[in-house]
Amino acid sequence: MSPDQPGPVDGSLGYQLDPQVALRPEPFGALAYHYGNRRLTFLRSPHLVSLVRDLDQHDNVDDALAASGIEPARWDSYRRALGSLAASEVIHAR
């Protein structure tokens, strides 16, 4: 991991979509616009979009991943993607 790339989120922590973020569905996944920092972020997977939308319905990230139907072998890549979204303030720990 380079200093420019955020690390994965801790799977034992709970996260949620930032209330200042709007998700707009797109064929590739979604666009996330943060009204506070004015950043536009691309979510390039429909599975990631569903996961992000459902984070607040679960006690922690690993529970959200288990409920998502995403194969456990891919969870690390999704934790890294969530880490990038946390660094961009799209999601935050609760």
Secondary structure by P-SEA (a helix, b strand, c coil): ccccccccccccbbbbccccbbbbbcccbbbbbccccbbbbbbccaaaaaaaaaccccccaaaaaaaacccccaaaaaaaaaaaaaaacccccc
